[in-house]
Amino acid sequence: MPAIFHFLEKLKPHIPPGGIAASERDEGMSPSSRFLCHNVAYRDVVRNPSAPWKAEFVAAYFHHLKETHIVATDACTLAMKELEIPEDVDPKAKERIQERIAPFLRSIASNMTVQIDYELNGASSGQLKLGPSDGNGISSQVLDIPLVNEVTGTIPNAQDGPLKMSVSSFQQESVEHQSLTAIYETGTTYLAEDGGWSLISDVDDTVKISCVNDHKQLTRNTFVNVPQHSPGMPELYQKMHEAISTPDHPTPFFYISASPYNLYPFLRKFLKDSAYPDGMIILRDLSWFDIHSWYSRVNDSFLHTIPIKEYKFDRFVKVSGWLPRTTWVCVGDSTQSDPEAYAQFYHHLETLRATNPDANEGRVARIWIRKVVGVNPKLEGTLNAPERFERAFQGIPSEVWKVFEDGKELMDQIDGVKREREQIHQKHDEDGTNKQTRSPLQ
């Protein structure tokens, strides 16, 4: 484990797993910060035409120690030494290191709640209470969204979104002034009608160059370097979004990573700056108390990916449970267990379709795996072997899965996806099932 991770381990405050007791919570600390995570709302209008919108709300809660700035400076110095970065490096690089390390240096805040406001068509639409946060400083719960269109008195449709949410408390720092605290105390809820198409994507080495299988380069790409998108991927995702999403039936994407929520601000900014389509970022419910296990996750990569496969498959199943009639395009990479996890997801949905087709019409239409090369040739000999993919996708039609290196290789696939979606839509128009069991797109 590089020295920077040993250093982060030493910086952990001596507090119990459940967090600081309420009576001690404010000692030596400035006001808490909260990350509100973008989410996707769903509803079952087939069973209940007036069903409310629901969404999983995830928030992360932190305290700022008074000495956080000093500690961050020390951590920055150590990181530069460990990664052999010259002292006269561009000052912006030092700022990036301090900014990205800072969330790992804050004390997690357990047993915390927060009230959020919803905005619809520029007007306040309702409030929700989130929390309490768990021992990792994270709250996660599925709640009904209190939304009613003030003009029509009805529950809004998907085209009325997206919806803005924000922490109800007074914000001393302004979003307009690009304050990170204020920005991440706001979030977006994307409304997704079931029955269309959507995309599930991995993050590291799929949409972002992380070099998971090179320990030092991974650390550089996480804490130091300006993040770079994988070749051709923003353009691919933009074209895919145009093919499967319309104003009447918007299609948010799902970005799933096994990284901890400390990296949420970094990843959220990266996806936006890289012009990836909007969507929900789903991360692991870990705090920096689990930094060692998080690093171990990437330390030996393919040798220790069983927990990652289980984690990702569990998230795929959860998301598809929100939208059980949706058709999925799944995109990942070869560095870890994405092929095996997506194959398991494919077979899972096929089993559901066979046992209860009326309630579970969802399926996996495409699985695209980015083959990562030039990072760790020794591991890549195994990870990128054709036999690995053939074994992983055994029993899955060859037209469903494809291995690629650059997103540009898949551009011609998008037209096929669009045609397939339109053919299904036309079929359901002809037999009249669109109005009865389908949303407008499928």
C-alpha positions as a Python dict, from the first residue, in 0.01 Angstrom:
ca = {
    (1, 'M'): (0, 0, 0),
    (2, 'P'): (153, 339, -96),
    (3, 'A'): (252, 574, 183),
    (4, 'I'): (-36, 811, 107),
    (5, 'F'): (-285, 542, 210),
    (6, 'H'): (-86, 464, 525),
    (7, 'F'): (-95, 836, 598),
    (8, 'L'): (-472, 853, 549),
    (9, 'E'): (-507, 558, 786),
    (10, 'K'): (-314, 747, 1055),
    (11, 'L'): (-531, 1055, 1009),
    (12, 'K'): (-852, 877, 1108),
    (13, 'P'): (-984, 1036, 1428),
    (14, 'H'): (-1023, 807, 1724),
    (15, 'I'): (-1399, 778, 1728),
    (16, 'P'): (-1614, 465, 1757),
    (17, 'P'): (-1764, 292, 1451),
    (18, 'G'): (-2101, 453, 1520),
    (19, 'G'): (-1952, 800, 1496),
    (20, 'I'): (-1912, 1082, 1743),
    (21, 'A'): (-2171, 1097, 2019),
    (22, 'A'): (-2425, 1376, 1984),
    (23, 'S'): (-2295, 1558, 2294),
    (24, 'E'): (-1944, 1569, 2146),
    (25, 'R'): (-2040, 1632, 1789),
    (26, 'D'): (-1972, 2005, 1773),
    (27, 'E'): (-1649, 2017, 1970),
    (28, 'G'): (-1368, 2152, 1754),
    (29, 'M'): (-1575, 2126, 1439),
    (30, 'S'): (-1726, 2370, 1194),
    (31, 'P'): (-2080, 2321, 1056),
    (32, 'S'): (-2144, 1992, 876),
    (33, 'S'): (-2142, 1951, 499),
    (34, 'R'): (-2377, 1723, 311),
    (35, 'F'): (-2349, 1569, -33),
    (36, 'L'): (-2691, 1528, -194),
    (37, 'C'): (-2663, 1268, -468),
    (38, 'H'): (-2851, 1288, -797),
    (39, 'N'): (-3118, 1018, -816),
    (40, 'V'): (-3372, 863, -1051),
    (41, 'A'): (-3744, 854, -969),
    (42, 'Y'): (-3969, 573, -1085),
    (43, 'R'): (-4334, 463, -1046),
    (44, 'D'): (-4552, 163, -1131),
    (45, 'V'): (-4829, 312, -1345),
    (46, 'V'): (-4922, -30, -1482),
    (47, 'R'): (-5053, -150, -1147),
    (48, 'N'): (-5156, 194, -1027),
    (49, 'P'): (-5210, 480, -1280),
    (50, 'S'): (-5194, 737, -999),
    (51, 'A'): (-4884, 586, -835),
    (52, 'P'): (-4653, 844, -675),
    (53, 'W'): (-4296, 891, -785),
    (54, 'K'): (-4042, 712, -565),
    (55, 'A'): (-3665, 744, -549),
    (56, 'E'): (-3370, 625, -348),
    (57, 'F'): (-3223, 923, -165),
    (58, 'V'): (-2857, 901, -74),
    (59, 'A'): (-2677, 1168, 125),
    (60, 'A'): (-2331, 1170, 283),
    (61, 'Y'): (-2264, 1371, 599),
    (62, 'F'): (-1927, 1506, 713),
    (63, 'H'): (-1782, 1732, 980),
    (64, 'H'): (-1494, 1967, 909),
    (65, 'L'): (-1221, 1946, 1171),
    (66, 'K'): (-1065, 2283, 1250),
    (67, 'E'): (-726, 2148, 1151),
    (68, 'T'): (-847, 1992, 826),
    (69, 'H'): (-674, 2255, 612),
    (70, 'I'): (-341, 2197, 787),
    (71, 'V'): (-374, 1820, 762),
    (72, 'A'): (-469, 1847, 394),
    (73, 'T'): (-154, 2048, 329),
    (74, 'D'): (57, 1781, 501),
    (75, 'A'): (-120, 1508, 306),
    (76, 'C'): (-58, 1697, -17),
    (77, 'T'): (314, 1718, 62),
    (78, 'L'): (329, 1346, 137),
    (79, 'A'): (137, 1258, -178),
    (80, 'M'): (374, 1461, -393),
    (81, 'K'): (673, 1289, -235),
    (82, 'E'): (522, 941, -271),
    (83, 'L'): (431, 1003, -634),
    (84, 'E'): (763, 1175, -714),
    (85, 'I'): (600, 1503, -813),
    (86, 'P'): (848, 1797, -826),
    (87, 'E'): (802, 2074, -569),
    (88, 'D'): (783, 2335, -844),
    (89, 'V'): (481, 2164, -1000),
    (90, 'D'): (194, 2374, -1132),
    (91, 'P'): (8, 2521, -830),
    (92, 'K'): (-319, 2394, -975),
    (93, 'A'): (-193, 2038, -925),
    (94, 'K'): (-146, 2108, -553),
    (95, 'E'): (-497, 2252, -538),
    (96, 'R'): (-637, 1938, -700),
    (97, 'I'): (-457, 1713, -451),
    (98, 'Q'): (-586, 1909, -153),
    (99, 'E'): (-940, 1926, -294),
    (100, 'R'): (-960, 1551, -359),
    (101, 'I'): (-794, 1442, -36),
    (102, 'A'): (-1011, 1673, 176),
    (103, 'P'): (-1323, 1448, 175),
    (104, 'F'): (-1108, 1165, 314),
    (105, 'L'): (-989, 1386, 600),
    (106, 'R'): (-1328, 1496, 726),
    (107, 'S'): (-1491, 1323, 1017),
    (108, 'I'): (-1795, 1119, 918),
    (109, 'A'): (-2117, 1234, 1083),
    (110, 'S'): (-2348, 956, 1200),
    (111, 'N'): (-2703, 989, 1333),
    (112, 'M'): (-2754, 1304, 1127),
    (113, 'T'): (-3065, 1411, 936),
    (114, 'V'): (-3127, 1679, 677),
    (115, 'Q'): (-3436, 1844, 534),
    (116, 'I'): (-3447, 1904, 160),
    (117, 'D'): (-3671, 2124, -55),
    (118, 'Y'): (-3808, 2025, -394),
    (119, 'E'): (-3863, 2268, -676),
    (120, 'L'): (-4104, 2214, -966),
    (121, 'N'): (-4144, 2470, -1246),
    (122, 'G'): (-3951, 2726, -1044),
    (123, 'A'): (-4172, 2699, -736),
    (124, 'S'): (-4134, 2512, -409),
    (125, 'S'): (-4315, 2178, -434),
    (126, 'G'): (-4252, 1993, -110),
    (127, 'Q'): (-4005, 1884, 154),
    (128, 'L'): (-3850, 1557, 266),
    (129, 'K'): (-3648, 1456, 568),
    (130, 'L'): (-3348, 1234, 498),
    (131, 'G'): (-3160, 1024, 750),
    (132, 'P'): (-3045, 942, 1004),
    (133, 'S'): (-2701, 863, 867),
    (134, 'D'): (-2539, 531, 953),
    (135, 'G'): (-2197, 455, 1099),
    (136, 'N'): (-2035, 542, 766),
    (137, 'G'): (-2200, 884, 761),
    (138, 'I'): (-2439, 786, 482),
    (139, 'S'): (-2818, 775, 468),
    (140, 'S'): (-2994, 574, 201),
    (141, 'Q'): (-3371, 529, 184),
    (142, 'V'): (-3650, 492, -70),
    (143, 'L'): (-3915, 762, -24),
    (144, 'D'): (-4223, 893, -201),
    (145, 'I'): (-4159, 1231, -363),
    (146, 'P'): (-4413, 1495, -252),
    (147, 'L'): (-4485, 1636, -594),
    (148, 'V'): (-4808, 1778, -730),
    (149, 'N'): (-4836, 2003, -1034),
    (150, 'E'): (-4989, 2322, -893),
    (151, 'V'): (-5154, 2406, -1226),
    (152, 'T'): (-5322, 2073, -1297),
    (153, 'G'): (-5334, 1930, -943),
    (154, 'T'): (-5194, 1604, -1075),
    (155, 'I'): (-4873, 1408, -1028),
    (156, 'P'): (-4619, 1535, -1284),
    (157, 'N'): (-4519, 1328, -1584),
    (158, 'A'): (-4162, 1240, -1678),
    (159, 'Q'): (-4145, 1530, -1923),
    (160, 'D'): (-4203, 1771, -1631),
    (161, 'G'): (-3859, 1681, -1495),
    (162, 'P'): (-3583, 1695, -1404),
    (163, 'L'): (-3650, 1828, -1056),
    (164, 'K'): (-3415, 2028, -836),
    (165, 'M'): (-3361, 1951, -468),
    (166, 'S'): (-3150, 2136, -213),
    (167, 'V'): (-3070, 2140, 157),
    (168, 'S'): (-3331, 2349, 337),
    (169, 'S'): (-3091, 2522, 575),
    (170, 'F'): (-2947, 2862, 498),
    (171, 'Q'): (-2637, 2837, 281),
    (172, 'Q'): (-2368, 3088, 364),
    (173, 'E'): (-2186, 3003, 43),
    (174, 'S'): (-2341, 3064, -297),
    (175, 'V'): (-2387, 2816, -581),
    (176, 'E'): (-2342, 3109, -818),
    (177, 'H'): (-1993, 3165, -675),
    (178, 'Q'): (-1910, 2798, -744),
    (179, 'S'): (-1877, 2712, -375),
    (180, 'L'): (-1824, 2335, -359),
    (181, 'T'): (-2017, 2313, -32),
    (182, 'A'): (-2320, 2484, -182),
    (183, 'I'): (-2301, 2297, -512),
    (184, 'Y'): (-2302, 1952, -351),
    (185, 'E'): (-2582, 2047, -114),
    (186, 'T'): (-2800, 2053, -426),
    (187, 'G'): (-2906, 1763, -642),
    (188, 'T'): (-3127, 1658, -930),
    (189, 'T'): (-3404, 1399, -949),
    (190, 'Y'): (-3453, 1256, -1298),
    (191, 'L'): (-3800, 1116, -1372),
    (192, 'A'): (-3791, 785, -1560),
    (193, 'E'): (-4102, 614, -1692),
    (194, 'D'): (-4069, 236, -1713),
    (195, 'G'): (-4082, 44, -2040),
    (196, 'G'): (-3821, 224, -2248),
    (197, 'W'): (-3447, 179, -2281),
    (198, 'S'): (-3169, 287, -2045),
    (199, 'L'): (-2795, 243, -1993),
    (200, 'I'): (-2596, 108, -1699),
    (201, 'S'): (-2229, 202, -1701),
    (202, 'D'): (-1921, 128, -1497),
    (203, 'V'): (-1697, 429, -1424),
    (204, 'D'): (-1327, 347, -1371),
    (205, 'D'): (-1158, 256, -1701),
    (206, 'T'): (-1497, 250, -1874),
    (207, 'V'): (-1586, 619, -1896),
    (208, 'K'): (-1281, 754, -1710),
    (209, 'I'): (-916, 655, -1749),
    (210, 'S'): (-820, 531, -1402),
    (211, 'C'): (-555, 260, -1467),
    (212, 'V'): (-700, 36, -1195),
    (213, 'N'): (-431, -226, -1250),
    (214, 'D'): (-137, 14, -1200),
    (215, 'H'): (-128, 111, -833),
    (216, 'K'): (79, 428, -862),
    (217, 'Q'): (-99, 552, -1173),
    (218, 'L'): (-436, 485, -1012),
    (219, 'T'): (-333, 703, -717),
    (220, 'R'): (-218, 977, -954),
    (221, 'N'): (-543, 964, -1150),
    (222, 'T'): (-749, 969, -830),
    (223, 'F'): (-574, 1247, -640),
    (224, 'V'): (-349, 1441, -878),
    (225, 'N'): (-414, 1436, -1252),
    (226, 'V'): (-678, 1619, -1448),
    (227, 'P'): (-925, 1336, -1516),
    (228, 'Q'): (-938, 1210, -1873),
    (229, 'H'): (-1234, 1040, -2036),
    (230, 'S'): (-1185, 709, -2212),
    (231, 'P'): (-1141, 750, -2590),
    (232, 'G'): (-1462, 799, -2780),
    (233, 'M'): (-1687, 737, -2481),
    (234, 'P'): (-1857, 1078, -2430),
    (235, 'E'): (-1949, 1085, -2799),
    (236, 'L'): (-2078, 727, -2782),
    (237, 'Y'): (-2294, 799, -2477),
    (238, 'Q'): (-2428, 1121, -2627),
    (239, 'K'): (-2532, 941, -2943),
    (240, 'M'): (-2683, 658, -2740),
    (241, 'H'): (-2882, 909, -2536),
    (242, 'E'): (-3013, 1069, -2855),
    (243, 'A'): (-3118, 726, -2982),
    (244, 'I'): (-3312, 610, -2677),
    (245, 'S'): (-3430, 931, -2506),
    (246, 'T'): (-3690, 1188, -2612),
    (247, 'P'): (-3838, 1496, -2441),
    (248, 'D'): (-4157, 1297, -2375),
    (249, 'H'): (-3968, 997, -2242),
    (250, 'P'): (-3634, 1115, -2095),
    (251, 'T'): (-3380, 845, -2024),
    (252, 'P'): (-3133, 908, -1740),
    (253, 'F'): (-2825, 686, -1727),
    (254, 'F'): (-2693, 492, -1427),
    (255, 'Y'): (-2322, 516, -1341),
    (256, 'I'): (-2218, 244, -1095),
    (257, 'S'): (-1881, 229, -921),
    (258, 'A'): (-1735, 45, -623),
    (259, 'S'): (-1557, 362, -505),
    (260, 'P'): (-1656, 520, -171),
    (261, 'Y'): (-1881, 825, -146),
    (262, 'N'): (-1581, 1041, -54),
    (263, 'L'): (-1515, 1050, -429),
    (264, 'Y'): (-1869, 1156, -521),
    (265, 'P'): (-1787, 1528, -577),
    (266, 'F'): (-1489, 1435, -795),
    (267, 'L'): (-1688, 1190, -1009),
    (268, 'R'): (-1995, 1411, -1037),
    (269, 'K'): (-1782, 1701, -1165),
    (270, 'F'): (-1592, 1473, -1403),
    (271, 'L'): (-1908, 1337, -1569),
    (272, 'K'): (-2047, 1686, -1612),
    (273, 'D'): (-1723, 1837, -1744),
    (274, 'S'): (-1682, 1545, -1987),
    (275, 'A'): (-2034, 1601, -2126),
    (276, 'Y'): (-2161, 1256, -2034),
    (277, 'P'): (-2544, 1232, -2027),
    (278, 'D'): (-2714, 1311, -1698),
    (279, 'G'): (-2790, 1035, -1455),
    (280, 'M'): (-2750, 877, -1115),
    (281, 'I'): (-2410, 790, -967),
    (282, 'I'): (-2426, 485, -743),
    (283, 'L'): (-2123, 433, -517),
    (284, 'R'): (-2034, 199, -237),
    (285, 'D'): (-2161, 273, 113),
    (286, 'L'): (-1810, 308, 252),
    (287, 'S'): (-1643, 582, 449),
    (288, 'W'): (-1275, 654, 485),
    (289, 'F'): (-1278, 417, 781),
    (290, 'D'): (-1276, 150, 511),
    (291, 'I'): (-996, 309, 307),
    (292, 'H'): (-778, -1, 346),
    (293, 'S'): (-1044, -235, 212),
    (294, 'W'): (-1116, 11, -70),
    (295, 'Y'): (-751, 13, -172),
    (296, 'S'): (-728, -365, -138),
    (297, 'R'): (-1017, -378, -386),
    (298, 'V'): (-797, -226, -654),
    (299, 'N'): (-464, -357, -527),
    (300, 'D'): (-490, -706, -670),
    (301, 'S'): (-775, -637, -913),
    (302, 'F'): (-874, -955, -1092),
    (303, 'L'): (-750, -1177, -808),
    (304, 'H'): (-992, -1021, -560),
    (305, 'T'): (-1296, -922, -763),
    (306, 'I'): (-1558, -1158, -625),
    (307, 'P'): (-1690, -898, -377),
    (308, 'I'): (-1699, -639, -655),
    (309, 'K'): (-1891, -871, -884),
    (310, 'E'): (-2146, -935, -611),
    (311, 'Y'): (-2170, -565, -528),
    (312, 'K'): (-2229, -463, -890),
    (313, 'F'): (-2475, -744, -962),
    (314, 'D'): (-2672, -643, -653),
    (315, 'R'): (-2690, -284, -780),
    (316, 'F'): (-2794, -397, -1130),
    (317, 'V'): (-3078, -599, -979),
    (318, 'K'): (-3186, -308, -759),
    (319, 'V'): (-3196, -60, -1048),
    (320, 'S'): (-3382, -305, -1275),
    (321, 'G'): (-3629, -362, -992),
    (322, 'W'): (-3718, 6, -1008),
    (323, 'L'): (-3779, -25, -1384),
    (324, 'P'): (-3880, -390, -1443),
    (325, 'R'): (-4003, -337, -1801),
    (326, 'T'): (-3698, -148, -1922),
    (327, 'T'): (-3449, -272, -2182),
    (328, 'W'): (-3085, -226, -2080),
    (329, 'V'): (-2758, -148, -2253),
    (330, 'C'): (-2469, -240, -2020),
    (331, 'V'): (-2118, -97, -2062),
    (332, 'G'): (-1810, -194, -1863),
    (333, 'D'): (-1443, -283, -1902),
    (334, 'S'): (-1205, -574, -1876),
    (335, 'T'): (-1000, -466, -1572),
    (336, 'Q'): (-1219, -632, -1311),
    (337, 'S'): (-1534, -845, -1318),
    (338, 'D'): (-1770, -642, -1540),
    (339, 'P'): (-1809, -918, -1805),
    (340, 'E'): (-1904, -1176, -1544),
    (341, 'A'): (-2135, -938, -1354),
    (342, 'Y'): (-2320, -827, -1667),
    (343, 'A'): (-2353, -1186, -1787),
    (344, 'Q'): (-2507, -1281, -1452),
    (345, 'F'): (-2745, -985, -1486),
    (346, 'Y'): (-2844, -1095, -1837),
    (347, 'H'): (-2932, -1446, -1719),
    (348, 'H'): (-3113, -1307, -1414),
    (349, 'L'): (-3351, -1098, -1626),
    (350, 'E'): (-3405, -1384, -1872),
    (351, 'T'): (-3508, -1607, -1580),
    (352, 'L'): (-3753, -1344, -1456),
    (353, 'R'): (-3900, -1305, -1804),
    (354, 'A'): (-3950, -1680, -1830),
    (355, 'T'): (-4112, -1722, -1487),
    (356, 'N'): (-4331, -1410, -1478),
    (357, 'P'): (-4336, -1238, -1818),
    (358, 'D'): (-4628, -1007, -1739),
    (359, 'A'): (-4451, -842, -1446),
    (360, 'N'): (-4091, -863, -1571),
    (361, 'E'): (-4045, -763, -1932),
    (362, 'G'): (-3700, -612, -1882),
    (363, 'R'): (-3402, -755, -2064),
    (364, 'V'): (-3038, -685, -2148),
    (365, 'A'): (-3014, -596, -2518),
    (366, 'R'): (-2642, -514, -2534),
    (367, 'I'): (-2327, -576, -2328),
    (368, 'W'): (-2024, -375, -2439),
    (369, 'I'): (-1687, -431, -2272),
    (370, 'R'): (-1399, -188, -2318),
    (371, 'K'): (-1072, -381, -2344),
    (372, 'V'): (-809, -189, -2145),
    (373, 'V'): (-456, -227, -2284),
    (374, 'G'): (-112, -86, -2203),
    (375, 'V'): (-159, -52, -1826),
    (376, 'N'): (-50, -389, -1687),
    (377, 'P'): (56, -623, -1970),
    (378, 'K'): (104, -918, -1736),
    (379, 'L'): (-254, -906, -1606),
    (380, 'E'): (-397, -805, -1942),
    (381, 'G'): (-281, -1133, -2092),
    (382, 'T'): (-544, -1302, -1877),
    (383, 'L'): (-802, -1025, -1854),
    (384, 'N'): (-821, -963, -2229),
    (385, 'A'): (-795, -1321, -2348),
    (386, 'P'): (-1075, -1413, -2591),
    (387, 'E'): (-1136, -1728, -2386),
    (388, 'R'): (-1224, -1515, -2085),
    (389, 'F'): (-1502, -1333, -2269),
    (390, 'E'): (-1631, -1648, -2435),
    (391, 'R'): (-1648, -1819, -2099),
    (392, 'A'): (-1816, -1521, -1932),
    (393, 'F'): (-2078, -1483, -2206),
    (394, 'Q'): (-2151, -1849, -2255),
    (395, 'G'): (-2519, -1893, -2338),
    (396, 'I'): (-2560, -1529, -2447),
    (397, 'P'): (-2618, -1462, -2820),
    (398, 'S'): (-2307, -1328, -2992),
    (399, 'E'): (-2499, -1027, -3127),
    (400, 'V'): (-2566, -912, -2771),
    (401, 'W'): (-2206, -869, -2652),
    (402, 'K'): (-1904, -698, -2803),
    (403, 'V'): (-1549, -614, -2690),
    (404, 'F'): (-1397, -283, -2804),
    (405, 'E'): (-1113, -41, -2724),
    (406, 'D'): (-1244, 295, -2848),
    (407, 'G'): (-1602, 415, -2826),
    (408, 'K'): (-1588, 508, -3194),
    (409, 'E'): (-1592, 136, -3276),
    (410, 'L'): (-1950, 116, -3149),
    (411, 'M'): (-2102, 411, -3330),
    (412, 'D'): (-2255, 188, -3596),
    (413, 'Q'): (-2414, -19, -3319),
    (414, 'I'): (-2625, 279, -3209),
    (415, 'D'): (-2828, 276, -3529),
    (416, 'G'): (-2914, -89, -3464),
    (417, 'V'): (-3025, -8, -3111),
    (418, 'K'): (-3247, 274, -3239),
    (419, 'R'): (-3403, 52, -3505),
    (420, 'E'): (-3469, -223, -3252),
    (421, 'R'): (-3635, 22, -3015),
    (422, 'E'): (-3853, 165, -3293),
    (423, 'Q'): (-3955, -181, -3412),
    (424, 'I'): (-4067, -278, -3062),
    (425, 'H'): (-4253, 50, -3030),
    (426, 'Q'): (-4430, -8, -3361),
    (427, 'K'): (-4521, -365, -3267),
    (428, 'H'): (-4685, -253, -2945),
    (429, 'D'): (-4866, 24, -3130),
    (430, 'E'): (-5011, -235, -3367),
    (431, 'D'): (-5130, -473, -3097),
    (432, 'G'): (-5250, -192, -2870),
    (433, 'T'): (-5032, -277, -2573),
    (434, 'N'): (-4857, 60, -2561),
    (435, 'K'): (-5156, 229, -2403),
    (436, 'Q'): (-5225, -54, -2164),
    (437, 'T'): (-4888, -166, -2037),
    (438, 'R'): (-4624, 52, -2191),
    (439, 'S'): (-4488, 400, -2163),
    (440, 'P'): (-4487, 605, -2484),
    (441, 'L'): (-4150, 483, -2609),
    (442, 'Q'): (-4178, 106, -2607),
}
